[in-house]
Amino acid sequence: MIFFYTIITLLILGLVAGLAHWIRRWRYGQMVKKGIIDEVDIPPTLNPADMECCGQHEVCEKESLLAALSRQIEYYDDEELDRFRGRKSNEYSEEEIDEFRNILYTMRSDEVAGWGRSLQLRQVELPDEVKDELFLIIGERRSGA
């Protein structure tokens, strides 16, 4: 008999959790429709103090290319690259590729990962030819070379 009550209790808890989730999603949808927020799945913002390296991680979050770590767009004197928003990484001319390279090679190596994240957040794809160079710089920095 206890087993039966346990199963019923778990089913009721599951239904309540599902209903709460549905209500939450519906409320976010209403906020999107009213223009209060831009999108439904907004990742939590991180405290800038959390972005400091504590030495307890294999890879420092500050050097990560994951755009999910930060929603704040930081420019690196590269505002002109916003005109490439939405362009595919294999659709750049040689002159445009050189423009990306010029910016990449004039910044400090500790800024490269942040620049890559910034481009992701701005929806600017790096040219395929520059991606390898960016990964090489970040890899060398991480390995201490």
Salt bridges, closest charged atoms under 4 A:
GLU39 OE2 - ARG71 NH2 3.76
ASP41 OD1 - ARG25 NH1 2.63
GLU61 OE2 - HIS57 NE2 3.18
GLU63 OE2 - ARG141 NE 3.15
ASP78 OD2 - ARG122 NH1 3.07
ASP82 OD1 - ARG85 NH2 3.97
ASP82 OD1 - ARG122 NE 2.71
GLU96 OE1 - ARG87 NH1 2.50
ASP98 OD1 - ARG101 NH1 3.58
GLU99 OE1 - ARG83 NH2 2.67
ASP110 OD1 - ARG108 NE 3.02
GLU111 OE2 - ARG108 NH1 3.50
ASP128 OD1 - LYS131 NZ 3.53
GLU133 OE2 - ARG101 NE 2.89
